[in-house]
Amino acid sequence: MKSRGAARGSDPEGGCLGQPASQAAGQFRPGVQLPLVGNGREPDVLRFRDTWTWDFWLAVDGNGGDERHHAFFLQAPKSLRDPNLRHAHATIGHAVSTDLRTWTRTIGVPSGSGLFDGPRENAFDDLAQWTGSTVRDPQMLWRTYYTGISGAEGGLVQRVGMATSSDLLSWKKLPEFATLCADGRWYEKLGESFWPHEAWRDPWVFADPGGGWHMIVTARANSGDPQERGVLGHLHSVDLTHWETLPPLTAPGAGFGVLEVPQIHEIDGRTVLIFSCADEDLAPRRRAGTLLSIVNWIVRVLLLSWCTGLIGLVSVVVGMICLPWFVVRVLHSMSRSDNESEGRDWL
C-alpha cells in the first residue's frame, strides 16, 4: 500500500480548496463541489487542502447519461504534519461525480470520519483502513472489500473485511462476514522471515465468467528467498460472503518483495494484470537493474555533450547532480542486501 496511482492532496496555490461535506448519521448531504485542477503541466487532479489522499478505486452507478462515478480513496489529516504517519491513521474517503471532473466530497477528515465509521474498538480495522475494491452482487447490493489493521498487533497483521451498501453512500459491515487473513499453508505469517508485517491487503474482486467470484490480494509466499516472496494471494467465492483461500496465482522468486494494489482488467481483448512494487521492496537484482539504467542514462548524456562540444560544462553539472544520489542509492542497496531486518517506516 505504498506507491500507486492516487487522488492527490492540495495546497492554496492549487486553486482548489477541498472542504469537508456535512454528513449526519446514516444520512447523506451533498458537500462542496470540487472541480479538478490542472496547470497545463500535469493531469487534472482532485485536491484537498486539509487532507493527504492516495490509493483510490472507482465504482459506477447508473446507465448511459445517468451515470454517477464514485471515487473511494485513502485519506489522513495533514494535521499529523509528518506524511509518513498517514498510513497508521488512514480511513476511506469518498467523492461523487457525474462527469469525472467536478466532484462532491461526502466524507471529511477533520472530524476523523471515514466511509465505514461506526464501532471500531477491538475491531480488525481499529487502527487504520486501507485499499480495497467495490463490486455489485446479483441482488444489486454493493460490496466493498478493504484492508484493515488493528492496534492489538501493533498494525503488523493485515486482514480483509467487507461492508455493504444499497446506494454507495451509507455503509454497514456484514455481521456474518468473517475477516480474511493469510493462510499459513501457502502464505507467510508474521515472524516467519525478516519482513516486518503479515501481508494480506489490497483486495481486488472480480466475477468469473464461468460463475463465482475471485479475489486477489497482496501477499507473500511462505517459502523461497525472503526478498522475493511477493505473490498474488487467491481466494474464491460463490456468494461473495464465504471465501475459500487457495494457493497463490503467482510463484515467488520474480524479484518482488510484494505485489501491491493488484488489478485485473481486459484491454483490447487481452486480460492484463497491473501491480506496483516500491523500490525498497524490490529484490537486489532488480534494484541493481534500476541503478544500471541510471548509469546508462548518464553515459548517454555525456556522449551527447561530447558531440555538441559542451562536455566540460555538462559533465560538471551532471556529476554534481547525479553522482551523490547514485552513490547513496548504491549504498542503500548494499545495506538492504546485507541486513535481514527492516524498520516499520510505514507505520
Secondary structure by P-SEA (a helix, b strand, c coil): ccccccbbbbcccccbbbbbbbbcccbbbbcccccccccccccbbbbbccccccccccccccccccbbbbbbbbbbbcccccccccccbbbbbbcccccccbbbbcccccccccccccccccccccccccccccccccccbbbbbbbbbbcccccccccccccccccccbbbbccccccccccccccccccccccccccccbbbbbbcccbbbbbbcbbbbccccccccbbbbbbbbccccbbbbcccccccccccccccbbbbbbcccbbbbbbccccccccaaaaaaaaaaaaaaaaaaaaaaaaacaaaaaaaaaaaccaaaaaaaaaaaaaaaaccccccccc
